[in-house]
């Protein structure tokens, strides 16, 4: 995802964590009776958890990059 900022990634992580919390307490509910009965099912909890993991990793990457600690590079030295 090109051009995303740390602040944007943190906002997305907060949003997905909030969604996970709401789903943990109630994944679906039913309103009404008989023919007027309606059921609402919220998003899949596993999918939300994957999004939380993704945004958590993105925040960690951007935080590391902001501190000047990019990826670790290894060199293979001849024997």
trRosetta pair geometry for C-beta under 8 A, 3 or more apart (Angstrom, degrees):
i j d omega theta_ij theta_ji phi_ij phi_ji
1 4 4.8 24 120 -18 112 130
1 58 7.5 1 43 -128 128 137
4 8 5.1 -122 -166 81 84 131
4 9 5.8 91 146 -55 118 93
4 58 7.1 -19 104 179 142 130
4 62 7.5 -93 106 -80 92 139
5 8 4.7 99 55 6 79 101
5 9 7.0 -144 96 -3 43 87
5 62 7.4 106 171 -160 34 147
6 9 5.7 -57 -148 39 33 111
6 10 6.2 33 154 -20 67 106
6 59 6.8 85 -153 -139 76 65
6 62 4.2 178 -92 135 83 130
6 63 6.4 105 -132 -69 127 62
6 66 6.0 -9 -52 -45 147 141
7 10 5.8 -53 -146 37 30 111
7 11 6.4 33 153 -21 63 105
8 11 5.6 -53 -149 34 32 113
8 12 6.5 31 153 -17 65 104
9 12 5.7 -53 -149 36 32 111
9 13 6.3 35 152 -20 65 105
9 55 6.0 170 -171 -160 77 82
9 58 4.5 -144 -143 119 129 111
9 59 4.8 177 129 -78 117 69
9 62 5.5 154 27 11 154 149
10 13 5.6 -52 -146 36 33 113
10 14 6.4 36 154 -20 64 105
10 59 5.6 93 -79 -115 67 120
11 14 5.7 -53 -150 35 31 113
11 15 6.4 34 151 -21 63 106
12 15 5.5 -54 -149 35 33 115
12 16 6.4 25 157 -13 67 107
12 55 4.7 -147 109 -125 104 137
12 58 7.7 2 71 72 130 141
13 16 6.0 -59 -146 41 29 105
13 17 6.2 31 155 -20 65 108
13 52 7.0 83 -147 -144 71 61
13 55 3.9 -175 -81 131 76 121
13 56 5.9 110 -128 -72 123 56
13 58 7.7 -161 -58 62 109 100
13 59 5.4 -17 -36 -38 151 136
14 17 5.8 -55 -145 36 28 112
14 18 6.4 31 154 -21 62 106
15 18 5.8 -58 -155 34 28 112
15 19 6.6 28 150 -18 64 105
16 19 5.4 -48 -146 35 38 114
16 20 6.4 42 153 -22 66 101
16 48 6.2 170 -165 -169 88 80
16 51 4.6 -147 -132 116 142 109
16 52 4.7 -169 128 -79 121 69
16 55 5.7 148 25 22 142 145
17 20 5.6 -50 -149 33 33 114
17 21 6.5 36 151 -21 63 103
17 52 6.0 100 -77 -122 64 113
18 21 5.7 -52 -151 33 32 113
18 22 6.6 31 152 -17 64 104
19 22 5.8 -55 -150 36 33 110
19 23 6.3 29 154 -16 66 108
19 43 6.9 1 175 48 123 135
19 48 5.2 -140 114 -143 113 130
19 51 7.9 4 67 78 137 136
20 23 5.8 -59 -147 40 30 109
20 24 6.3 39 153 -31 64 104
20 45 7.2 89 -135 -150 71 79
20 48 5.0 170 -83 136 77 123
20 49 6.4 94 -114 -79 123 65
20 52 5.7 8 -44 -56 143 141
21 24 5.7 -49 -149 24 30 116
21 25 7.3 16 158 -9 60 104
22 25 6.4 -69 -162 37 32 102
22 26 7.2 -51 168 51 66 83
22 42 7.3 -152 119 -154 105 163
23 26 7.4 -107 -144 70 28 44
23 27 5.6 44 -163 -97 79 74
23 42 5.6 -153 -105 107 89 139
23 43 6.7 -73 -87 67 134 83
23 45 4.8 172 142 -97 137 90
23 48 5.9 153 11 30 156 162
24 45 7.3 105 -75 -130 57 127
26 29 6.0 6 177 -49 123 109
26 42 7.4 97 112 -3 72 136
27 41 6.8 7 145 -155 79 74
27 42 5.5 -127 -162 47 49 103
27 45 6.4 -65 -104 -42 120 112
28 39 6.2 22 175 178 114 99
28 40 6.3 -179 -151 92 70 51
28 41 4.1 -19 -101 -106 114 67
28 42 6.4 -149 -75 8 56 75
29 39 7.2 -173 97 -148 31 65
29 40 5.9 -3 57 55 74 93
30 37 6.3 1 -177 -172 109 97
30 38 7.0 165 -154 87 62 41
30 39 4.6 -27 -99 -97 83 81
30 40 7.8 177 -86 18 36 65
31 37 7.4 164 85 -151 43 51
31 38 5.2 -14 60 62 90 91
31 39 7.8 171 18 -84 65 35
31 40 7.5 26 -1 -5 105 103
32 36 4.3 -116 -174 114 139 86
32 37 4.5 -163 97 -99 97 41
32 38 5.6 62 27 12 127 78
33 36 6.8 26 60 62 45 90
33 37 5.7 15 -137 -72 11 98
34 37 6.1 161 60 -26 28 100
43 47 6.1 -105 165 73 103 120
43 48 5.7 108 109 -53 123 109
44 47 4.1 75 79 7 104 111
44 48 6.9 -178 91 -10 54 83
45 48 5.6 -54 -149 37 35 112
45 49 6.4 37 153 -21 67 104
46 49 5.7 -53 -149 35 32 113
46 50 6.7 36 151 -21 63 101
47 50 5.7 -49 -152 31 34 113
47 51 6.7 34 149 -18 63 103
48 51 5.6 -53 -153 35 36 113
48 52 6.5 40 148 -22 66 102
49 52 5.4 -47 -148 32 36 115
49 53 6.5 38 152 -18 65 102
50 53 5.7 -52 -150 36 33 112
50 54 6.4 37 150 -22 65 105
51 54 5.5 -51 -147 34 33 114
51 55 6.3 23 160 -10 67 107
52 55 6.3 -61 -144 43 27 101
52 56 6.0 31 156 -23 64 111
53 56 5.7 -55 -143 36 27 114
53 57 6.4 28 157 -18 63 106
54 57 6.0 -61 -155 36 27 108
54 58 6.4 25 151 -19 65 108
55 58 5.3 -49 -142 37 37 115
55 59 6.3 42 155 -22 66 100
56 59 5.9 -52 -150 33 30 111
56 60 6.5 29 151 -17 62 106
57 60 5.6 -55 -150 37 33 113
57 61 6.3 35 152 -21 66 105
58 61 5.7 -52 -147 35 31 113
58 62 6.3 25 157 -13 65 108
59 62 6.0 -59 -144 42 28 106
59 63 6.1 30 156 -21 64 110
60 63 5.8 -56 -145 37 27 112
60 64 6.3 30 155 -20 63 107
61 64 5.8 -58 -151 36 28 111
61 65 6.3 26 153 -17 65 108
62 65 5.5 -51 -143 39 33 113
62 66 6.2 37 155 -23 65 105
63 66 5.7 -52 -147 34 29 112
63 67 6.6 20 155 -11 62 108
64 67 6.0 -65 -153 41 29 105
64 69 4.7 -86 -171 83 82 96
64 70 7.0 127 132 -98 101 24
65 68 7.7 50 -178 -69 32 17
65 69 7.4 -103 -74 64 23 55
65 70 5.9 49 -109 -95 72 71
